[in-house]
Amino acid sequence: MPKNFPSRPTTDFAKEGLFNMLENRFDFIDLKLLDLCAGTGNISFEWLSREAGKAVAVDSNFNVVRHIRSLTKSFEMESFIQIVQSDVVKYLEKTTEKFDLIFADPPYEAKFHADIVRLVYERDLLNENGLLIIEHGKRTDLSELPHFELSRGYGNVIFSLFSKE
């Protein structure tokens, strides 16, 4: 990552735990992923390396978007990833695309976790059997939100899963 990068990447330990959990649930091939608060882009690139079909990476920070574009070009993945510079809540309010997986990793101090959940389900942005995953810290409890399924912790990282049903 560039010096003074304004993002906190998901730890390798947490990422490994997440993907191990999801491999029992999904065939990753040709999935369509939405990566909100994309940061380093490592979640998008991880999905794509597992043969997911397409990723849309959304982040509001210009430097983050520029970094992901640079990596996309160097990995020769331009045809597999669309990069969007936008506030994620505004993006969710406008998009009409549907996704198999939506992953959101807002800053841990952010207060818009509930907005993400509300908009994903209000706007019907998940395909059948789709899943919304929100990464957050231990101080955030999302278990009371609609469509909550479960949370799994990996060190200081918590993933809360929300299902379509």
BAFI-298317 format. One line per 10 residues: their letters; for each residue x, y, z of N, C-alpha, C, O, CB. Coordinates in Angstrom, 2 decimals. Each point is the difference from the previous one (the first is absolute). Glycine has a CB too. Example, Ala and Ser with C-alpha at 12.3 -4.5 7.8 and 13.67 -1.06 7.14 Angstrom:
# BAFI-298317
as	13.19 -5.69 7.80 -0.89 1.19 0.00 0.90 1.20 0.00 1.04 -0.02 0.66 -2.93 -1.15 0.59 | 1.54 2.22 -1.97 0.82 1.19 0.06 -0.77 1.09 0.73 0.51 1.11 0.17 0.67 -1.74 -2.32
# end
This chain:
# BAFI-298317
mpknfpsrpt	0.84 -1.18 0.00 -0.84 1.18 0.00 0.88 1.25 0.00 1.10 -0.01 0.55 -2.93 -1.24 0.67 | 1.34 2.30 -1.83 0.75 1.25 0.03 0.13 0.54 1.42 -0.83 -0.28 0.86 0.03 0.77 -3.18 | 1.85 0.29 2.57 0.21 0.62 1.30 -1.19 0.90 0.34 -0.55 0.67 -0.87 3.07 -0.75 0.54 | -2.92 0.08 1.58 -1.14 0.81 0.49 -1.32 -0.36 -0.66 -0.86 0.86 -0.17 2.47 0.97 0.62 | -1.77 -3.09 -0.83 -1.23 -0.43 -0.66 -1.17 0.15 0.97 0.12 -0.42 1.16 1.17 -1.21 -2.63 | -2.42 2.21 1.04 -1.10 0.32 0.92 -0.97 -1.15 0.26 -1.19 0.23 0.21 1.39 2.07 -1.02 | 0.29 -3.52 0.80 -0.90 -1.13 0.12 0.65 -1.08 0.86 1.22 -0.11 0.08 -2.23 0.63 -2.32 | 0.16 -1.32 2.88 0.45 -1.12 0.82 -0.35 -1.29 -0.74 -1.17 -0.33 -0.13 0.87 1.66 2.30 | 1.31 -2.06 -2.64 -0.31 -1.23 -0.73 -0.49 -1.10 0.93 0.40 -0.06 1.17 1.32 0.68 -2.87 | -2.57 -1.48 1.20 -0.44 -1.16 0.74 1.22 -0.90 0.22 0.75 -0.26 -0.93 -3.11 0.39 -0.03
tdfakeglfn	2.54 -0.59 2.18 1.18 -0.82 0.31 -0.07 -1.33 -0.76 -1.07 -0.49 -0.33 1.24 1.56 2.60 | 1.00 -1.62 -2.54 0.05 -1.30 -0.68 -0.70 -1.07 0.81 -0.68 -0.86 -0.55 2.83 1.52 -0.53 | -1.98 -0.63 2.41 -0.65 -0.96 0.89 -1.52 0.07 -0.13 -0.66 -1.02 -0.13 2.60 1.20 1.72 | -2.49 1.03 -1.57 -1.44 0.18 -0.12 -0.49 -0.41 -1.38 -1.04 -0.65 -0.14 1.13 2.51 1.82 | 0.66 -1.46 -2.71 -0.38 -0.34 -1.37 -0.03 -1.52 -0.20 -0.92 -0.53 -0.62 1.92 2.69 -0.20 | -0.01 -2.84 1.35 0.04 -1.47 -0.11 -1.20 -0.62 0.69 -0.61 -0.93 -0.53 3.12 1.00 0.44 | -2.85 0.43 1.28 -1.17 -0.51 0.71 -1.28 0.23 -0.77 -0.84 -0.89 -0.09 2.01 1.30 2.22 | -1.32 0.78 -2.69 -1.19 0.32 -0.78 -0.13 -0.92 -1.20 -1.07 -0.58 -0.23 1.23 2.96 0.98 | 0.89 -2.53 -1.50 -0.08 -0.81 -1.21 -0.18 -1.48 0.32 -0.68 -0.70 -0.74 2.11 2.37 -0.43 | -0.85 -2.15 2.25 -0.23 -1.39 0.40 -1.48 -0.21 0.33 -0.58 -1.02 -0.36 2.93 0.86 1.25
mlenrfdfid	-2.94 1.11 -0.20 -1.41 -0.09 0.35 -0.88 0.02 -1.25 -0.95 -0.76 -0.11 1.43 1.89 2.32 | -0.15 -0.26 -3.15 -0.84 0.17 -1.19 0.17 -1.11 -1.02 -0.91 -0.27 -0.78 1.03 2.69 1.16 | 1.05 -3.06 -0.40 0.22 -1.10 -0.95 -0.97 -1.14 0.23 -0.31 -0.75 -0.92 2.71 1.38 0.78 | -2.89 -0.77 1.38 -0.98 -1.03 0.30 -1.41 0.39 -0.44 -0.92 -0.82 0.03 2.33 0.13 1.89 | -1.56 1.93 -2.32 -1.33 0.52 -0.32 -0.18 0.34 -1.48 -1.11 -0.05 -0.51 1.02 0.92 2.81 | 1.18 -0.51 -2.98 -0.07 0.49 -1.37 0.99 -0.69 -0.91 1.07 -0.44 0.42 -1.81 2.62 0.47 | 0.34 -2.28 -2.14 0.93 -0.28 -1.08 0.39 1.38 -0.51 -0.85 0.70 -0.56 -0.16 -3.02 -0.07 | 2.25 2.72 0.80 0.41 1.37 -0.31 0.00 0.33 -1.49 -0.02 1.17 -0.37 1.38 -1.25 2.41 | -1.35 -0.92 -2.88 0.13 0.23 -1.43 -1.18 0.82 -0.52 -1.16 -0.34 0.24 2.45 -1.81 -0.48 | -0.97 3.23 -0.47 -0.96 0.89 -0.65 -0.92 0.76 0.94 -1.07 0.43 -0.41 1.17 -1.97 -1.46
lklldlcagt	0.30 1.70 3.11 -0.78 0.84 0.91 0.21 1.47 -0.34 1.04 0.38 -0.53 -0.87 -2.13 2.34 | -1.16 2.55 -1.50 0.10 1.44 -0.19 0.08 0.63 1.39 -0.89 -0.16 0.83 -0.43 0.10 -3.05 | 2.42 0.78 2.46 0.30 0.56 1.31 -0.06 1.51 -0.02 0.44 0.64 -0.95 0.99 -2.61 1.44 | -1.99 2.54 0.57 0.07 1.43 0.25 0.85 0.20 1.24 -0.33 -0.51 1.07 -1.95 0.94 -2.14 | 3.37 0.31 0.93 0.94 0.26 1.08 -0.13 1.47 0.40 0.51 0.89 -0.69 1.10 -2.70 -0.14 | -2.30 2.05 1.95 -0.24 1.36 0.47 1.07 0.42 0.99 0.45 -0.81 0.81 -2.91 0.50 -1.15 | 2.87 1.58 0.27 1.12 0.49 0.80 1.21 -0.88 -0.32 0.62 -0.58 0.89 -2.16 1.45 0.99 | 1.84 -0.96 -3.15 0.94 -0.98 -0.54 1.43 0.13 0.51 0.74 -0.98 -0.01 -2.16 0.95 -1.98 | 1.81 1.20 2.44 1.33 0.16 0.60 1.11 -0.43 -0.94 0.16 0.55 -1.08 -1.19 -0.90 3.30 | 1.80 -0.63 -1.80 1.14 -0.48 -0.79 -0.44 -0.80 -1.22 0.80 -0.21 -0.92 0.54 0.15 2.99
gnisfewlsr	-2.59 -0.37 -2.10 -0.48 -0.84 -1.08 0.29 -1.47 0.23 -0.31 -0.84 -0.85 0.62 2.75 -0.69 | 0.30 -2.24 2.68 0.44 -1.39 0.20 -1.15 -1.00 0.04 0.19 -1.15 -0.39 1.75 2.04 1.61 | -3.12 -0.49 -0.76 -1.14 -0.93 -0.02 -0.44 -0.27 -1.44 -0.24 -1.14 -0.37 -0.51 1.98 2.65 | 0.65 0.21 -3.08 -0.37 -0.19 -1.41 1.00 -0.92 -0.70 -0.39 -0.93 -0.70 -0.69 3.21 0.66 | 2.35 -2.00 0.23 1.03 -0.80 -0.67 0.00 -1.45 0.50 0.26 -0.93 -0.76 1.12 3.00 0.47 | -1.67 -2.25 1.58 -0.07 -1.36 0.56 -1.16 -0.78 -0.65 0.17 -1.16 -0.37 0.81 1.99 2.56 | -2.15 -0.18 -2.31 -1.15 -0.66 -0.64 0.34 -0.36 -1.44 -0.26 -1.12 -0.46 -1.33 2.39 1.95 | 2.17 -0.31 -2.19 0.31 -0.23 -1.42 1.06 -1.09 -0.17 -0.04 -0.74 -0.98 -0.53 3.13 0.50 | 1.49 -2.49 1.41 1.02 -1.05 -0.09 -0.63 -1.38 0.19 0.60 -1.02 -0.36 1.14 2.63 1.20 | -2.93 -1.64 -0.27 -0.73 -1.26 0.20 -1.05 -0.20 -1.09 -0.96 -0.76 0.17 1.34 0.94 2.32
eagkavavds	-0.20 0.51 -3.60 -0.80 -0.14 -1.22 -1.40 0.58 0.10 -0.88 -0.38 -0.78 2.19 -1.63 0.33 | -1.53 2.93 1.39 -1.26 0.73 -0.02 -0.03 0.74 -1.34 1.04 0.41 -0.51 -1.14 -0.16 3.08 | -1.07 -0.08 -3.10 -0.11 0.56 -1.35 0.29 1.47 -0.12 0.71 0.42 -0.91 -2.34 -2.14 0.53 | 1.08 2.54 1.29 0.14 1.44 -0.11 -0.09 0.63 1.38 -0.71 -0.49 0.88 -0.28 0.44 -3.19 | 1.73 1.14 2.48 -0.07 0.75 1.25 -0.22 1.47 -0.32 0.52 0.53 -0.99 0.98 -2.20 2.16 | -2.27 2.32 -0.33 -0.16 1.45 -0.05 0.55 0.50 1.33 -0.51 -0.35 1.06 -1.55 0.30 -2.62 | 3.12 0.87 1.50 0.64 0.54 1.20 -0.37 1.47 0.14 0.22 0.79 -0.91 1.71 -2.44 0.71 | -2.50 2.01 1.35 -0.48 1.36 0.22 0.71 0.59 1.21 0.04 -0.61 1.07 -2.28 0.04 -2.08 | 2.79 1.76 0.84 0.61 0.72 1.12 -0.10 1.49 -0.31 0.02 0.41 -1.16 1.58 -2.34 1.69 | -1.69 2.73 0.52 -0.15 1.44 -0.20 1.33 0.73 -0.10 0.05 1.14 -0.48 -2.19 -1.28 1.72
nfnvvrhirs	3.22 -0.48 -0.81 1.30 0.66 0.06 0.72 -0.07 -1.35 0.20 -1.09 -0.53 -0.06 0.54 2.97 | 0.23 1.70 -2.97 0.67 0.06 -1.30 1.29 -0.82 -0.02 0.26 -0.72 -0.97 -1.24 2.99 0.63 | 1.80 -2.17 1.39 1.28 -0.73 0.04 -0.21 -1.51 0.05 0.77 -0.76 -0.58 0.26 2.71 1.73 | -2.06 -2.37 -0.45 -0.34 -1.42 0.06 -0.40 -0.50 -1.39 0.48 -1.03 -0.46 -1.23 1.27 2.87 | -0.12 0.50 -3.06 -0.47 -0.38 -1.34 1.18 -0.04 -0.98 0.10 -0.93 -0.80 -2.35 1.96 1.27 | 3.12 -0.05 -0.39 1.17 0.02 -0.87 0.89 -1.22 0.25 0.52 -0.60 -0.95 -0.60 3.12 0.92 | 0.26 -2.89 1.30 0.81 -1.18 0.35 -0.62 -1.28 -0.57 0.70 -0.83 -0.57 0.06 2.00 2.68 | -2.07 -1.33 -1.95 -0.66 -1.21 -0.51 0.10 -0.05 -1.53 0.23 -1.07 -0.57 -1.83 1.09 2.55 | 1.43 1.12 -2.63 0.14 0.04 -1.47 1.40 -0.43 -0.42 0.16 -0.75 -0.96 -1.86 2.59 0.84 | 2.71 -1.37 0.84 1.38 -0.35 -0.30 0.22 -1.51 0.16 0.62 -0.63 -0.85 0.12 2.93 1.59
ltksfemesf	-1.25 -2.86 0.34 0.15 -1.44 0.22 -0.77 -0.80 -1.06 0.49 -1.02 -0.50 -0.22 1.43 2.96 | -1.46 0.07 -2.79 -0.81 -0.68 -1.01 0.75 -0.08 -1.32 0.00 -1.03 -0.67 -2.09 1.84 1.79 | 2.73 0.28 -1.47 0.78 0.03 -1.24 1.20 -0.93 0.08 0.26 -0.76 -0.93 -1.00 3.14 0.55 | 1.48 -2.33 1.50 1.20 -0.84 0.11 -0.36 -1.49 0.08 0.80 -0.84 -0.42 0.38 2.74 1.57 | -2.34 -2.23 -0.60 -0.46 -1.40 0.05 -0.73 -0.42 -1.28 -0.42 -1.14 -0.13 0.25 1.35 2.61 | 0.04 0.74 -3.41 -0.72 -0.24 -1.26 -1.42 -0.52 0.24 -0.41 -1.01 -0.57 2.60 0.54 -0.54 | -2.91 1.17 1.98 -1.36 -0.41 0.37 -1.04 1.03 -0.40 -1.10 0.00 0.55 2.06 -1.29 1.34 | -0.63 2.18 -2.83 -0.92 1.07 -0.37 -1.37 -0.51 -0.45 -1.00 0.67 0.21 2.97 0.66 -0.86 | -2.02 -2.50 0.04 -1.28 -0.50 -0.48 -0.81 -0.70 1.10 -1.14 -0.41 -0.23 2.17 0.15 -2.03 | -0.44 0.11 3.45 -0.69 -0.71 1.08 -0.44 0.88 1.15 -0.79 -0.42 0.84 2.12 -1.53 -1.46
iqivqsdvvk	-0.82 3.18 0.66 -0.32 0.86 1.13 -0.36 1.39 -0.48 0.71 0.61 -0.81 0.82 -1.94 2.26 | -2.63 1.83 -0.94 -0.43 1.37 -0.26 0.27 0.79 1.27 -0.39 -0.42 1.09 -1.41 -0.29 -2.79 | 2.47 1.85 1.57 0.35 0.81 1.15 -0.83 1.28 -0.03 -0.04 0.70 -1.01 2.40 -1.66 1.05 | -3.01 1.25 1.08 -0.90 1.14 0.08 0.41 0.88 1.17 0.11 -0.47 1.13 -2.00 -0.87 -2.17 | 2.11 2.62 0.76 0.25 0.94 1.09 -1.33 0.61 0.39 -0.59 0.77 -0.76 2.96 -0.28 -0.04 | -2.85 -0.84 1.99 -1.30 0.48 0.47 -0.12 -0.26 1.49 0.62 -0.92 0.54 -1.65 0.50 -2.80 | 0.23 1.22 2.91 -0.45 -0.30 1.35 -0.83 -1.29 -0.10 -0.86 -0.12 -0.87 0.84 2.61 1.59 | 0.28 -3.44 0.16 -0.66 -1.31 -0.15 -1.52 0.08 0.22 -0.75 -0.71 -0.66 2.87 -0.37 1.41 | -2.56 1.92 0.16 -1.44 0.12 0.23 -0.67 0.58 -1.25 -1.05 -0.49 -0.42 1.44 0.81 2.91 | 0.21 0.70 -3.07 -0.56 0.58 -1.23 0.03 -1.02 -1.14 -0.93 -0.06 -0.80 1.67 2.36 1.53
ylekttekfd	0.33 -3.09 -0.81 0.08 -1.04 -1.03 -1.16 -0.99 0.17 -0.68 -0.34 -0.97 3.20 0.58 0.88 | -2.75 -0.69 1.32 -1.08 -0.95 0.26 -1.38 0.60 -0.29 -0.91 -0.72 -0.41 2.34 -0.37 2.14 | -1.57 2.38 -1.53 -1.28 0.67 -0.28 -0.29 0.06 -1.50 -1.16 0.10 -0.39 1.46 1.25 2.47 | 0.73 -1.42 -2.91 -0.18 0.19 -1.44 0.15 -1.26 -0.84 -0.64 -0.12 -1.05 1.47 2.38 1.40 | -0.01 -3.21 0.08 0.26 -1.15 -0.86 -1.25 -0.87 -0.17 -0.84 -0.10 0.90 3.23 0.14 -0.16 | -2.48 -0.67 -1.89 -1.08 -0.96 -0.25 0.57 -1.39 -0.23 -0.75 -0.95 -0.23 -0.66 2.78 -0.74 | 2.73 -1.95 1.02 0.65 -1.31 -0.20 -0.30 -0.91 1.18 -0.19 0.46 1.13 2.01 0.61 -2.50 | -1.85 -2.36 1.09 -0.16 -1.02 1.04 1.30 -0.78 0.11 0.72 -0.17 -0.98 -3.22 0.00 0.56 | 2.78 -0.30 1.64 1.25 -0.68 0.28 -0.24 -1.30 0.75 -1.00 -0.16 0.70 2.18 2.37 -0.66 | -0.23 -3.13 -0.20 -0.06 -1.24 0.78 0.55 0.23 1.40 -0.52 -0.53 0.98 0.77 -0.83 -3.08
lifadppyea	0.79 2.17 2.19 0.62 0.33 1.28 0.24 1.50 0.06 0.51 0.61 -0.94 0.58 -2.90 1.08 | -1.45 2.86 0.99 0.33 1.39 0.26 0.84 0.02 1.26 -0.43 -0.46 1.06 -1.70 1.35 -2.18 | 3.34 -0.36 1.00 0.93 0.08 1.12 0.21 1.48 0.32 0.32 0.79 -0.88 0.82 -2.98 0.23 | -1.31 2.55 1.91 0.20 1.39 0.42 0.98 0.03 1.17 -0.15 -0.73 0.98 -2.18 1.37 -1.77 | 3.32 0.22 0.66 1.00 0.16 1.06 0.15 1.48 0.33 1.05 0.59 -0.25 0.16 -2.68 -0.51 | -2.28 2.69 1.33 0.10 1.42 0.33 1.00 0.21 1.13 0.31 -0.93 0.74 -2.69 1.28 -1.47 | 2.89 0.87 0.85 0.88 0.28 1.15 -0.70 -0.44 1.28 -1.21 0.18 0.15 2.28 1.79 -1.37 | -0.32 -2.54 2.15 -0.61 -0.56 1.21 -0.79 1.04 0.79 -0.97 -0.35 0.68 2.83 -1.28 -0.58 | -1.47 2.89 -0.18 -0.72 1.04 0.72 -1.21 0.53 -0.77 -0.73 0.85 0.52 2.88 -0.24 0.57 | -2.37 -1.09 -2.30 -1.12 0.45 -0.83 -1.32 -0.35 0.67 -0.10 -0.95 0.78 1.50 0.66 -2.86
kfhadivrlv	-2.40 1.07 1.75 -1.33 -0.20 0.60 -1.05 -0.32 -1.05 -1.19 0.22 0.22 1.82 1.35 1.61 | -0.21 -2.09 -2.99 -0.99 -0.26 -1.05 -0.16 -1.48 -0.33 -0.45 -0.34 -1.09 1.00 2.57 0.16 | -0.20 -3.11 1.86 -0.20 -1.43 -0.21 -1.48 -0.32 -0.26 -0.32 -0.74 -0.93 2.30 0.27 2.41 | -2.86 1.03 -0.66 -1.44 -0.26 -0.14 -0.52 0.53 -1.33 -0.89 -0.60 -0.60 0.63 0.71 3.08 | 0.80 1.01 -2.96 -0.41 0.54 -1.30 0.36 -0.97 -1.12 -0.77 -0.17 -0.94 1.07 2.50 1.81 | 0.86 -2.94 -0.77 0.41 -0.97 -1.02 -0.99 -1.16 -0.04 -0.49 -0.37 -1.06 2.91 1.01 1.38 | -2.71 -1.20 0.85 -0.93 -1.13 0.07 -1.37 0.41 -0.54 -0.58 -0.70 -0.83 1.81 -0.24 2.82 | -1.73 2.07 -1.52 -1.33 0.46 -0.43 -0.07 0.16 -1.51 -0.94 -0.48 -0.63 0.66 1.65 2.83 | 1.27 -0.49 -2.78 -0.03 0.27 -1.44 0.16 -1.27 -0.84 -0.65 -0.13 -1.04 1.57 2.39 1.52 | -0.08 -3.16 -0.06 0.18 -1.25 -0.76 -1.32 -0.75 -0.10 -0.33 -0.52 -1.07 2.73 0.38 1.84
yerdllneng	-3.15 0.07 0.33 -1.25 -0.75 -0.03 -1.17 0.82 -0.53 -0.87 -0.53 -0.69 1.71 -0.80 2.61 | -0.88 2.60 -1.61 -1.06 0.88 -0.51 0.05 0.07 -1.52 -1.04 0.01 -0.66 1.13 1.33 2.78 | 1.10 -1.30 -2.68 0.19 0.14 -1.44 0.16 -1.35 -0.70 0.19 -0.06 -1.21 0.86 2.29 1.61 | -1.12 -3.33 0.39 0.05 -1.35 -0.54 1.25 -0.20 -0.87 -0.10 -0.38 -1.17 -2.42 0.28 1.22 | 3.69 0.35 0.54 1.25 -0.03 -0.76 0.70 -1.36 0.02 1.05 -0.17 -0.63 -0.82 2.56 1.15 | -0.79 -3.36 0.21 0.59 -1.33 0.03 -0.75 -0.96 -0.92 -1.23 0.02 -0.06 2.00 0.39 2.40 | -0.03 -1.23 -3.04 -0.61 -1.09 -0.77 -0.53 -1.05 0.96 0.29 0.03 1.20 1.25 0.40 -3.16 | -2.31 -1.36 1.43 -0.51 -1.10 0.82 1.17 -0.70 0.67 1.04 -0.23 -0.63 -3.04 -0.07 -0.90 | 1.84 -0.03 2.80 1.05 -0.61 0.83 1.20 0.91 0.21 1.07 -0.45 0.39 -1.81 -1.76 -1.23 | 0.56 3.50 0.58 1.09 0.95 0.18 0.30 0.25 1.47 -0.77 -0.36 0.89 0.13 1.42 -3.03
lliiehgkrt	1.79 -0.45 2.36 0.48 0.21 1.35 0.65 1.37 0.12 0.76 0.42 -0.87 -0.41 -2.90 1.15 | -0.68 3.18 0.80 0.65 1.26 0.35 0.92 -0.29 1.17 -0.41 -0.60 0.99 -1.56 2.01 -1.81 | 3.22 -0.97 0.71 0.99 -0.19 1.06 0.52 1.38 0.39 0.45 0.77 -0.85 0.21 -3.10 0.00 | -0.73 2.64 2.14 0.54 1.26 0.49 1.13 -0.30 0.98 -0.18 -0.72 0.98 -2.07 1.89 -1.29 | 3.41 -0.61 0.01 1.14 -0.11 0.90 -0.06 1.16 0.99 -0.25 1.15 -0.38 1.66 -2.31 -1.40 | -1.18 0.85 3.06 -0.03 1.04 1.03 0.83 -0.43 1.20 0.48 -1.13 0.07 -2.75 1.87 -0.85 | 2.42 0.17 1.71 0.75 -0.28 1.22 -0.88 -0.58 1.09 -1.21 -0.12 -0.16 2.76 1.96 -0.43 | -0.91 -2.21 1.68 -0.70 -0.65 1.11 -1.01 0.90 0.70 -0.93 -0.50 0.64 2.94 -0.89 -0.33 | -1.85 2.69 -0.41 -0.92 0.93 0.68 -1.32 0.18 -0.74 -0.92 0.63 0.51 2.91 0.54 0.41 | -2.08 -1.71 -2.11 -1.21 0.16 -0.82 -0.80 -1.30 0.03 0.54 -1.07 -0.27 0.61 2.76 -1.23
dlselphfel	-2.43 -1.59 1.84 -0.89 -1.15 0.03 -1.10 0.23 -1.03 -0.80 0.92 0.12 1.30 -1.37 2.34 | -0.53 -0.40 -3.47 -0.99 0.13 -1.06 -1.09 -1.06 0.08 -0.83 -0.12 -0.91 2.60 1.11 -0.53 | -1.79 -1.77 2.52 -0.90 -1.15 0.10 -1.48 0.36 0.05 -0.85 -0.86 -0.23 2.67 -0.29 1.38 | -2.15 2.38 -0.85 -1.41 0.42 0.07 -0.53 0.51 -1.34 -1.19 0.28 -0.12 1.56 0.29 2.51 | 0.51 -0.46 -3.39 -0.44 0.51 -1.30 -0.76 -1.09 -0.77 0.28 -1.18 0.17 1.69 2.76 -0.22 | -2.93 -1.18 -0.80 -0.75 -0.98 -0.79 0.93 -0.83 -0.88 1.03 0.49 -0.47 -3.01 1.05 0.49 | 1.61 -2.77 -0.25 0.69 -0.95 -0.87 1.32 -0.51 0.59 0.74 -0.71 -0.68 -1.79 1.87 -1.24 | 1.35 -0.80 3.19 1.22 -0.47 0.64 -0.03 -1.52 0.09 -1.01 -0.59 0.39 1.22 2.74 0.92 | 0.90 -2.78 -1.67 0.11 -1.45 0.09 0.97 -0.42 1.09 -0.36 -0.76 0.89 -0.17 0.60 -3.33 | 1.77 0.65 2.38 1.01 -0.37 0.98 1.19 0.93 -0.07 0.18 0.74 -0.96 -0.92 -3.12 0.82
srgygnvifs	1.55 2.33 1.20 1.27 0.73 0.02 1.11 -0.99 0.32 -0.20 -0.95 0.75 -0.93 3.09 -0.02 | 2.29 -1.90 -1.32 1.19 -0.81 0.27 1.16 0.96 0.25 0.20 0.96 -0.74 -1.05 -2.90 -0.69 | 1.62 1.65 2.48 1.13 0.84 0.33 1.32 -0.68 -0.33 0.16 -1.21 0.17 -1.52 2.24 1.62 | 2.29 -0.23 -2.27 1.36 -0.45 -0.31 0.93 1.07 0.55 0.28 1.00 -0.67 -1.00 -2.29 -1.44 | 1.21 1.08 3.33 0.79 1.03 0.66 -0.89 1.18 0.32 -1.06 -0.17 0.61 3.14 -0.57 -1.81 | -1.68 1.93 0.79 -0.79 1.21 0.25 -1.02 0.28 -1.10 -0.71 1.00 0.05 2.65 -0.09 1.19 | -2.00 -1.79 -2.22 -0.89 0.19 -1.15 -1.25 -0.87 0.17 0.09 -1.19 0.30 1.90 1.72 -1.80 | -3.14 0.09 1.30 -1.28 -0.73 0.03 -0.64 0.12 -1.37 -0.02 1.07 -0.60 -0.29 -0.62 3.09 | -0.21 -1.57 -2.99 -0.79 0.01 -1.22 -1.44 -0.33 0.39 -0.26 -1.05 0.59 2.27 0.36 -2.03 | -2.94 1.57 1.12 -1.42 -0.28 0.20 -0.61 -0.30 -1.35 0.19 0.74 -0.96 -0.30 0.76 3.00
lfske	-0.63 -2.61 -2.10 -0.60 -0.46 -1.25 -1.51 0.22 0.06 -0.65 -0.24 1.02 2.48 -1.47 -1.34 | -2.35 2.16 -0.81 -1.43 0.26 -0.15 -0.45 -0.75 -1.25 0.57 0.16 -1.07 -0.43 2.13 2.23 | -1.19 -3.11 -1.00 -0.44 -0.81 -1.14 -1.25 0.59 -0.63 -0.71 0.81 0.60 1.70 -2.84 0.47 | -1.25 1.61 -2.28 -1.13 0.50 -0.76 -1.33 -0.49 0.58 -0.99 0.73 0.03 2.44 -0.66 -2.08 | -1.46 -1.30 2.51 -1.26 -0.55 0.51 -0.44 0.74 1.25 -1.03 -0.33 0.57 1.61 -1.90 -1.52
# end
